[in-house]
Amino acid sequence: MCKSFYLAGDFVGKRFVTNDFIINDFLHHNFFTRHTNFSKYTERAQKAVNRKGRYTILAAGIILSLLNLPQANAGDDLTRAGDYLHVGIPITAGIISITKGDTQGLAQLVEGAIWTSVATTVLKETVKEERPNGENDRSFPSAHVSAAMQGSVYLHLRYGLDYAAPAYAATAVVAYSRVDGEYHYWHDVIASMILAGGIQYSISEMGYGISNLSLLPVISEDYYGFNLSFSF
């Protein structure tokens, strides 16, 4: 009787995971009758590919921002890295949402960026704290850190810590670069993180977004005006 041996397995990372030898009788056409575990390993391989894909997208987005954005300052390498990363993080978050077809999430990201920018600017013009280097009085809070933190928190709330962990690490680099370059004090960058995180949390988790805002005119014999309401 003619016997044939078939080795089933899959390539995960740099390790080849082997399946059982499948002994099949060609005379009885039973070549795949004992193929029992291949689907399990195929599923494991797919999960590994998806996991690597997340970090590939994150890395690609940040690298592209580093290569293509104009240089904002002529300072040292750390300061320039912070200049690029604070834009690269939200850009990368947007790329991830687009590749996932997540239009609702993308809208939350954009809205969070707008409100974070507005709040940061209003506080800068209100507080008027002088920078450590004496350049101007726009030290509090840090626009660089608030932008980076907003993108990171969005990734965390929308897609989980696997996506957000590299972004949080990059945000820490941004924060340190702003203090090290004497553009901000530590309380500036910490307040910026709290501000941006709170705004994005309010939009993503609590539903305080434009999409949940209802503004309707109210007209009667006695008065007229507008009815403003939130749904969450």
C-alpha positions in Angstrom: 0.0 0.0 0.0 1.3 3.4 -0.9 1.6 5.8 2.0 2.2 9.6 1.8 3.4 12.0 4.6 2.2 15.6 4.7 3.7 18.2 7.1 1.2 21.0 7.9 2.2 24.1 9.8 2.5 27.9 9.7 5.3 30.5 9.9 4.8 32.8 12.9 7.6 35.4 13.3 10.8 33.5 13.0 9.5 30.1 14.3 8.0 27.4 12.2 5.2 25.7 14.2 4.7 22.1 12.9 1.4 20.2 12.9 1.1 16.5 13.3 2.3 14.2 10.4 -0.8 13.3 8.4 -0.6 9.8 7.0 -2.9 9.5 4.1 -3.8 6.5 1.9 -3.8 7.7 -1.8 -5.5 4.5 -2.8 -8.5 5.5 -0.7 -8.3 9.3 -1.5 -8.0 10.2 2.2 -5.3 12.9 1.9 -6.9 15.5 4.1 -9.0 13.4 6.4 -6.7 13.8 9.4 -5.9 17.4 9.0 -7.2 18.4 12.4 -5.1 21.3 13.8 -4.2 23.4 10.8 -7.1 25.9 11.3 -6.0 26.6 14.9 -2.5 27.5 13.8 -3.8 29.6 10.9 -5.9 31.6 13.3 -2.8 32.2 15.5 -0.8 33.3 12.5 -3.5 35.8 11.5 -3.6 37.3 15.0 0.2 37.7 14.9 0.0 39.5 11.5 -2.7 41.8 12.8 -0.7 42.7 15.8 2.3 43.5 13.8 0.2 45.5 11.4 -0.9 47.9 14.2 2.7 48.8 15.1 3.6 49.0 11.4 0.9 51.6 10.8 1.9 53.6 13.9 5.6 53.5 13.0 4.9 54.4 9.4 2.7 57.4 10.3 5.3 58.8 12.7 8.2 58.3 10.3 6.3 59.9 7.5 5.6 62.9 9.7 9.3 63.2 10.6 10.4 63.1 6.9 7.8 65.4 5.4 7.0 68.1 7.8 9.0 71.3 7.7 11.5 72.0 10.5 9.8 74.2 13.1 12.9 75.1 15.2 16.6 75.1 14.6 17.3 73.8 18.1 18.9 70.5 19.1 17.7 67.1 18.0 15.5 66.5 20.9 13.6 69.7 20.4 13.1 68.9 16.7 11.9 65.4 17.5 9.3 66.9 19.8 8.3 69.4 17.1 7.6 66.5 14.6 6.1 64.0 17.1 3.5 66.3 18.4 2.0 66.5 14.9 2.9 62.9 13.9 0.9 61.3 16.7 -2.5 62.7 15.7 -1.7 62.2 12.0 -0.9 58.6 12.7 -4.2 58.2 14.7 -6.1 59.6 11.7 -4.3 57.2 9.4 -5.3 54.3 11.6 -9.0 55.4 11.6 -9.0 55.8 7.8 -7.5 52.4 7.2 -10.1 50.9 9.5 -12.9 52.8 7.8 -13.8 54.2 11.2 -15.5 57.5 10.1 -17.1 58.0 13.5 -13.8 57.7 15.3 -12.1 60.0 12.8 -14.8 62.6 13.5 -14.1 62.3 17.2 -10.4 62.7 16.6 -10.8 65.8 14.6 -13.3 67.3 17.0 -11.0 66.6 19.9 -8.1 68.2 18.1 -10.2 71.3 17.5 -11.5 71.8 21.0 -8.0 71.0 22.5 -6.4 73.6 20.3 -9.1 76.2 21.2 -8.8 75.5 24.9 -5.0 75.6 24.8 -5.0 78.9 22.9 -7.6 80.5 25.2 -5.5 79.5 28.3 -2.3 80.8 26.8 -3.9 84.2 26.1 -5.6 84.3 29.5 -2.8 83.1 31.8 0.1 84.8 29.9 2.9 82.9 31.8 6.4 83.8 30.7 8.4 80.9 29.2 11.5 79.7 31.1 13.7 81.0 28.2 12.0 84.5 28.4 10.9 84.2 24.7 7.3 85.3 25.3 4.4 84.9 27.7 2.7 81.8 26.1 4.2 79.1 28.4 1.0 77.8 29.9 -0.2 75.3 28.7 1.9 73.5 26.1 0.3 73.2 22.6 2.8 70.6 21.6 2.0 68.3 24.6 -1.8 68.9 24.4 -1.8 67.9 20.7 0.3 64.8 21.3 -1.7 63.7 24.3 -5.1 64.2 22.6 -4.1 61.9 19.8 -2.7 59.3 22.2 -5.8 59.3 24.4 -8.0 59.0 21.3 -6.1 55.8 20.3 -6.4 54.4 23.8 -10.2 55.0 24.1 -11.0 54.0 20.5 -8.7 51.0 19.9 -7.1 50.0 23.2 -3.7 50.2 24.8 -1.9 48.2 22.1 -2.4 51.1 19.8 -1.9 53.8 22.4 1.3 52.6 24.2 3.7 53.7 21.5 1.9 57.0 21.2 2.1 57.6 25.0 5.8 56.9 24.8 6.2 59.5 22.0 4.1 62.0 24.0 6.5 61.6 27.0 9.3 62.5 24.6 7.5 65.6 23.4 6.9 66.7 27.0 10.5 66.2 28.0 11.7 68.0 24.9 9.7 71.1 25.8 11.0 71.2 29.3 14.5 70.4 28.3 14.5 73.1 25.6 13.2 75.6 28.2 10.0 76.3 26.4 7.8 75.1 29.3 7.8 74.3 33.0 6.8 70.8 34.2 3.5 72.1 35.4 2.8 73.4 31.9 3.2 70.0 30.3 1.3 68.1 33.0 -1.6 70.5 32.8 -1.6 70.1 29.0 -1.9 66.3 29.4 -4.8 66.6 31.8 -6.5 69.2 29.6 -6.2 67.2 26.3 -7.1 63.9 27.9 -10.2 65.3 29.6 -11.4 66.9 26.4 -11.0 63.7 24.3 -12.5 61.6 27.1 -15.5 63.8 27.2 -16.0 63.4 23.4 -15.2 59.7 23.0 -16.6 58.3 26.2 -19.1 60.8 27.6 -20.7 61.8 24.3 -20.1 65.5 24.6 -19.5 66.0 20.9 -21.0 68.0 18.1 -22.6 64.8 16.7 -24.6 64.6 19.9 -25.5 68.3 20.0 -29.0 69.4 19.0 -29.8 73.1 18.4 -33.4 73.8 17.4 -35.2 77.1 17.0 -38.2 77.7 19.4 -40.8 80.1 18.2 -44.1 80.9 19.9 -46.5 83.8 20.4 -44.8 84.8 23.6 -41.1 84.3 22.8 -38.5 82.9 20.4 -35.1 81.5 20.9 -33.1 78.3 20.6 -33.2 75.0 22.4 -29.8 73.5 23.0 -29.5 69.8 24.1 -27.0 67.0 24.4 -27.7 63.3 24.0 -25.3 60.9 25.7 
